[in-house]
């Protein structure tokens, strides 16, 4: 499995998609830095909260959709799946490896976003930067990222059925806008793409829904998406 992950990273050297996702991750701290330059005053905790909120409710929806479309759809669009399956690698291991690669990629994106926000806060003149606040916010962002990744298993099904990067990008953009509107409603804890940040930041305490219910919905969403993607991927014939 480690060899497979290394191979996936080697593939990224020949594609601009990784750079695209990095630029997407840096867009959040860039916008926050511009806000600081225009005279918007906030604390270190405040700017990190802004970062986590916009990342999980808007930007990561688009970025993660692009990542999934690339990881799971490119083997079909580039007709490399039949070559991969000639190696001692089963479809099950291939699917698990793709999921693991998605989680690793998402972790890298989250770390870049957080690091960029800290730098933006420093360059923007935030004076109350502390290690404890930074580490606590980073922990919350990682928890949000993990939970959000779990909720994206239905998008894996979508990318397997319709392995088109353009379609995935459009779908991600539309879904992120819808998600942003739902995020401010009372139904947010029941939506698996809205609840990750609410759970990690404990803002879910402001809603009538409890954490256990939101987690249950999120895990059921992951299980359904994982099951359908496994059945579809393992049963679908590969055109030689």
ABEGO torsion letter per residue (X at the ends): XAAAAAAAAAAAAABAAAAAAAAAAAAAAAAAAAAAAAGBBBBAAAAAAAAAAAAAAAAAAAAAAAAAAAAAAAAAAAGAAAAAAABBBBAAAAAAAAAAAAAAAAAAAAAAAAAAAAAAAAAAGBAABBAAAAAAAAAAAAAAAAAAAAAAAAAAAAAAABBBAAAAAAAAAAAAAAAAAAAABAAAAABAAAAAAAAAAGAAAABABBAAAAAAAAAAAAAAAAAAAAAAAAABBBBX
